[in-house]
Every structure is written in C-alpha cells, then in structure tokens.
Amino acid sequence: MTPSFTILAFLVLASALAAMSLRNLVHCALCLVVTFAGIAGLFLQLNAEFVGFAQILVYVGAVMILIVFAILLTRGAEPAAPAAFTHSTWIGVALAVVAFLTIAGAVVTSVGSTPLAAAAPDVSVRAIGEKLMHDYVLPLEAIGLLLTAAMIGAVIVAMEEKRK
C-alpha cells in the first residue's frame, strides 16, 4: 500500500464515520463532501480518470450542493433531539457485520480462483467524452433538463413553506 492510499482511505473512513455520528445536519453534509472527494481521489489513484472526475463533478459538485441548499432552506428552528441507542441500533450493526463478512468472503474466495483478466481495452476520458457528445447528446441534455427542473421545484417548495 502506498502512503497516499493509506491517507485517502483513512480520510474516507474518518469522514464517513463523522457523517454518520455527528448531530448537526450541516456538519454531516460537509463530512459527506469530504467522503465523496476522498473516494474520487481513490478512483484517480486507480487510473480511472473518468470515474474520478465524474465523482467530483456529480457528487461533490452537484449533489452535495443540492443537499446543503436543501438542508439550509428546509431545516427548522427546533434543536435536534438526542438520538437514543436502541435495540434497532444493534440490529443494524449486526446486519452490517453480516454484510461485511459476506462481501469479504466472496472477495477472498474469488481472488485465487479467477484467471488473469485479458488486456483491458484502451478507453480514455477523451473517447468517453466524444461518445457522450456525439452519440448520447440527447439523453445527456434530457438529464440536465430534468435535474434543473427538480432543483427549481425544490426551491419553489422551500420558498412556499417559508412564507407560511
């Protein structure tokens, strides 16, 4: 493991744990931004440039800004109630451990039994971009229009609630 991977992995784990455990919703959202940015860094380390840059643009850029604005526009003035540590918490932890052990078992048993993969096709970010802008420009524009309409609708709903 390289030092940069270790630092990014620690950053992702720490910020994800902070996003789950902090009580302030804005702080949770900002920790989620750090988590998404760290995951993008891990993708870039794996030479998956398109996925890393898409992670930065879509999750860090668009989704997290939308979440932060939604939180700031819709949160009430009442303080957050302290979270109770109940039996359902232990059920969730048990399910998480079972899911982790299942995935870890699948990874451990599949590593030795799979043959070496064939040479990966030479796909660059430029080739993906050209494909998006030539063959899939209409779906790309439709998704952009849909996301814009959803953002405008969320702002209108939040403004109407503030007026009441």
Sequence and secondary structure as in RCSB ss.txt:
>XXXX:A:sequence
MTPSFTILAFLVLASALAAMSLRNLVHCALCLVVTFAGIAGLFLQLNAEFVGFAQILVYVGAVMILIVFAILLTR
GAEPAAPAAFTHSTWIGVALAVVAFLTIAGAVVTSVGSTPLAAAAPDVSVRAIGEKLMHDYVLPLEAIGLLLTAA
MIGAVIVAMEEKRK
>XXXX:A:secstr
  HHHHHHHHHHHHHHHHHHH S HHHHHHHHHHHHHHHHHHHHHTT HHHHHHIIIIIIIIIHHHHHHHHHHH 
 SS        HHHHHHHHHHHHHHHHHHHHHHHHHHHS          HHHHHHHHHHTSHHHHHHHHHHHHHH
HHHHHHHHHHHHH 
